[in-house]
Structure formats: structure tokens, C-alpha cells
């Protein structure tokens, strides 16, 4: 299984290098504060990395919210289990018949 993973990583690396070599043309980027020239492949890599970072931040926020919800549910479950255990230990009272 590890060999398969290494082969996939190697294939992606080779594809990335060939993509970078085929797209070595410089492009001009106009910022609000200036202008710079970067190779197209580097610009695409930076854009992809920025998208991954934004996605990870969004996923992190959702993950924290779900962990907090899970913690609350576990707390409620413990309380309910304690209540059930207390009810099971109570003696059963017989009703008086008239």
C-alpha cells in the first residue's frame, strides 16, 4: 500500500514539474500597492495554496463547532445515564389496594 502511495505522489510531482516547465511564461500582476511579474505556474501555485488555506480555516471553524456540540451531547448523555441508573436502584413501591 505504501508503494502505491509513493507512486501517486511521484506521479503528481512529475505532473507538477512538467506543468511548471510548460507554463514558465511571466505574467504581470497588478496589486493595489504595486506591480510584480511572476511565472504563471508560480502564480497558480500561490492561488491554489491560498485556496487550500481558506478551506482549511473554514473546515477548522466547522470542526470546532462540531466538537463543542459533541461535548455537550456527551455531557447530556452522562446525565441521562446517571438518571437511569438512579431510577433502576430505587425500590419499587407496591400500591395499596382498597
Buried (B, 14 or more C-beta within 10 A) or exposed (E): EEEEEEEEEEEEEEEEEEEBEEBEEEBEEEEEEEEEEBBBBBBBBEEEEEEEEEEEEEEEEEEEEEEEEEEEEEEEEEEEEEEEEEEEEEEEEEEEEE
